[in-house]
Amino acid sequence: MSAKTLKKTGPAGANVRESVKSGTLVEKAHAALRKNIIAGRHLPGEKLRVEHLKRDYGVGGGTLREALTLLIADKLVVAEGQRGFRVALVSADDLVDLSRIRILLEKEAIRQSIAHGDDEWEASVVSAAHILSRSTKAFAENPQDQAVFDEWERRHRDFHLSLLSAAPSEWTRYFLTVAYQQYERYRHMFLAVAEDFYKDRDAAAEHVAILEAVLARDADLAVRLVEEHLTRSLDEWVGYFEKVGAFDSSRAALSAGQAD
């Protein structure tokens, strides 16, 4: 429907325009909130007060509530009955559970992609790997630059998702996308406190090995390398956070209470 058609339809056209505008605002608010929760700008357990968020995000209360409801489906926000919304808590157990599910699904999706992927899929994987390699180098040279890190994270996500993109199961790809954004949340937390990024590891070489196995259509090797790659990250994150007490349940509860 064109803009001219909308103008001619009177009140009905105005309602359609208002609905489209409202939907766009909800999507924007949802995307902005999701990004800030994943990046740690809204902390685990933090109370999400609509009256404050309206000012911060420049939208109305109704729009914010719709966006926050969408974030419940993303498992980034929890509802507290009539008390409003709060950022979902994190824990070592949750990270382990999330990682196990991601590994299980990602291995299956890679097998599917290798079985069904065509030349165009291979080209997309190679391109994603090349761009990730350049971003990894830039990040290593500028580890404190937030924009460089954001670019690296985007390229890292693109590479992993490109490996799965030929999988015919839409549900598998959808659940992995949800799992991946949760994973990014934990990565942000790790990088915020860790002194070294993937110490004693060559994560770039791990990516190259996965790429080569995928291009060789060696599904068994590819899924083994992916599992090892993700397990190394899991071991580092859980080990570090348990060491510093970041996942102490009493501290998480205290933090949640202080946010009231």
C-alpha positions in Angstrom: 0.0 0.0 0.0 1.5 3.4 -1.0 1.6 6.5 1.1 -0.9 8.2 -1.3 -3.4 5.3 -0.8 -3.0 5.6 3.0 -3.8 9.3 2.8 -7.0 8.7 0.8 -8.4 6.1 3.2 -9.3 8.6 5.9 -9.5 7.4 9.5 -8.8 3.8 8.5 -5.6 4.9 6.7 -4.6 6.9 9.8 -5.0 3.8 11.9 -2.8 1.8 9.6 -0.1 4.4 9.7 -0.3 4.6 13.5 -0.1 0.8 13.7 3.0 0.7 11.5 4.6 3.5 13.4 3.9 1.8 16.7 5.3 -1.5 15.5 8.5 0.2 14.3 9.0 2.0 17.7 8.5 -1.3 19.5 11.1 -3.0 17.3 13.6 -0.2 17.8 13.1 -0.2 21.6 13.3 -4.0 21.7 16.6 -3.9 19.7 18.1 -1.1 21.8 17.2 -2.8 25.1 18.4 -6.2 23.9 21.8 -4.7 22.8 22.2 -2.9 26.1 21.4 -5.9 28.2 23.7 -8.2 26.2 26.5 -5.5 26.5 26.0 -5.3 30.3 24.7 -1.7 30.4 21.7 -3.1 32.2 23.1 -5.5 34.9 21.7 -8.9 35.9 18.9 -8.5 38.4 18.5 -4.7 37.6 14.9 -3.4 38.0 13.8 -2.0 34.6 11.6 0.9 35.6 9.4 2.0 32.7 9.3 5.6 34.0 13.1 5.8 33.8 13.4 3.9 30.5 10.9 6.2 28.8 13.4 9.0 29.2 16.5 7.0 28.3 15.0 5.4 25.1 12.7 8.2 24.1 9.5 6.2 23.7 6.2 5.9 25.6 5.3 3.5 28.4 3.1 1.3 26.2 5.9 0.9 23.6 8.4 0.0 26.3 6.1 -2.6 27.9 5.7 -4.3 24.6 9.4 -4.3 24.0 10.1 -5.7 27.4 7.5 -8.4 26.8 9.4 -9.4 23.7 12.6 -9.6 25.7 10.9 -12.1 28.0 10.7 -14.4 25.0 14.5 -13.8 24.5 15.0 -14.9 28.1 16.8 -11.6 28.8 14.1 -10.1 31.0 11.7 -11.6 33.6 8.3 -10.3 34.6 7.5 -10.0 38.3 3.7 -10.1 38.3 2.4 -6.6 39.0 5.9 -5.4 40.1 7.2 -4.8 36.6 10.3 -6.2 34.9 13.8 -7.1 35.8 17.0 -8.1 33.8 17.4 -11.9 34.0 20.0 -13.2 36.4 23.1 -15.1 35.4 24.7 -18.1 37.0 27.4 -20.7 36.3 24.8 -23.4 36.1 22.9 -21.4 33.5 26.0 -20.9 31.5 26.8 -24.6 31.5 23.3 -25.5 30.6 23.2 -22.9 27.8 26.6 -24.1 26.4 25.5 -27.7 26.4 22.4 -26.9 24.5 24.3 -24.7 22.1 26.9 -27.4 21.4 24.2 -30.0 20.8 22.3 -27.9 18.4 25.3 -26.4 16.6 26.8 -29.8 15.9 23.6 -31.0 14.4 23.2 -27.8 12.4 26.7 -28.0 11.0 26.1 -31.6 9.9 22.9 -30.4 8.2 24.8 -27.5 6.5 27.6 -29.8 5.3 25.1 -32.2 3.9 22.9 -29.6 2.1 25.2 -26.6 1.5 26.0 -25.6 -2.0 28.8 -23.6 -3.5 27.1 -20.3 -2.6 27.0 -21.4 1.0 30.7 -22.3 0.9 31.5 -18.9 -0.5 29.6 -17.2 2.3 31.4 -19.2 5.0 34.8 -18.3 3.4 33.9 -14.6 3.2 32.7 -14.6 6.8 35.9 -16.3 8.0 38.1 -13.8 6.1 36.3 -10.8 7.5 36.5 -12.3 11.0 40.2 -12.8 10.6 40.7 -9.1 9.8 38.4 -8.0 12.7 40.3 -10.3 15.1 43.6 -8.7 14.1 42.2 -5.2 14.6 40.8 -6.2 18.0 44.1 -7.7 19.1 45.8 -4.4 18.3 43.1 -2.3 19.9 41.6 -4.3 22.8 40.2 -1.3 24.6 38.4 0.2 21.6 34.7 -0.5 22.1 33.8 0.1 18.4 36.5 -2.4 17.4 35.2 -4.9 19.8 31.6 -4.4 18.6 32.8 -5.0 15.1 34.7 -8.1 16.1 31.7 -9.5 17.9 29.4 -8.9 14.9 31.9 -10.7 12.6 32.4 -13.5 15.1 28.6 -14.0 15.2 28.4 -13.9 11.4 31.1 -16.6 11.0 29.4 -19.0 13.4 26.0 -18.4 12.0 27.3 -18.8 8.4 28.4 -22.3 9.3 24.8 -23.1 10.1 23.0 -21.2 7.4 22.5 -24.1 5.0 20.8 -26.2 7.7 17.2 -26.8 6.4 15.7 -26.9 10.0 14.4 -23.4 10.7 13.7 -24.3 14.3 17.3 -25.3 14.8 18.6 -22.1 13.4 16.1 -20.0 15.4 17.0 -21.7 18.7 20.7 -21.2 18.0 20.2 -17.5 17.3 18.5 -17.2 20.7 21.3 -19.2 22.4 23.9 -17.1 20.7 22.7 -13.8 22.0 22.7 -15.3 25.5 26.3 -16.4 24.9 27.3 -12.9 23.8 26.0 -11.6 27.2 28.3 -13.9 29.1 31.2 -13.0 26.8 30.7 -9.3 27.6 30.8 -10.1 31.3 34.0 -12.2 30.9 35.8 -9.5 28.9 34.7 -6.8 31.4 36.7 -8.5 34.2 39.3 -10.8 32.5 42.8 -9.4 32.3 43.6 -11.4 29.2 41.5 -12.3 26.2 41.6 -16.1 25.6 44.9 -16.5 27.4 47.0 -19.4 26.2 44.7 -20.0 23.3 44.8 -19.3 19.6 41.1 -18.8 18.9 41.8 -17.6 15.4 43.6 -20.9 14.6 40.6 -22.7 16.0 38.3 -20.9 13.6 40.6 -21.7 10.7 40.6 -25.4 11.6 36.8 -25.4 11.7 36.6 -23.6 8.3 39.0 -26.2 6.7 37.0 -29.1 8.1 33.7 -27.6 6.8 35.1 -26.9 3.3 36.5 -30.5 3.2 32.9 -31.6 4.0 34.3 -33.6 7.0 31.3 -33.5 9.3 32.8 -35.6 12.0 35.9 -33.5 12.3 34.0 -30.2 12.0 31.6 -31.0 14.9 34.5 -32.3 17.0 36.4 -29.0 16.5 33.3 -26.9 17.2 32.7 -28.8 20.4 36.3 -28.3 21.5 36.2 -24.6 20.6 33.1 -23.9 22.6 34.1 -26.1 25.5 37.4 -24.2 25.9 35.5 -20.9 26.1 33.1 -22.4 28.6 35.9 -23.8 30.8 37.6 -20.4 30.8 34.5 -18.4 31.6 33.1 -20.7 34.3 36.6 -21.1 35.9 37.2 -17.3 36.0 33.8 -16.3 37.2 33.7 -18.9 39.9 37.2 -17.8 41.0 36.2 -14.2 41.5 32.7 -15.0 42.8 30.8 -13.3 40.1 28.2 -16.1 40.1 27.7 -16.2 43.9 23.9 -16.6 44.3 23.7 -14.6 47.5 25.5 -11.7 45.9 23.2 -11.9 42.8 20.2 -11.8 45.1 21.6 -8.9 47.0 22.2 -7.0 43.8 18.6 -7.7 42.7 17.3 -6.4 46.0 19.4 -3.3 45.9 17.9 -2.4 42.5 14.4 -2.0 43.9 
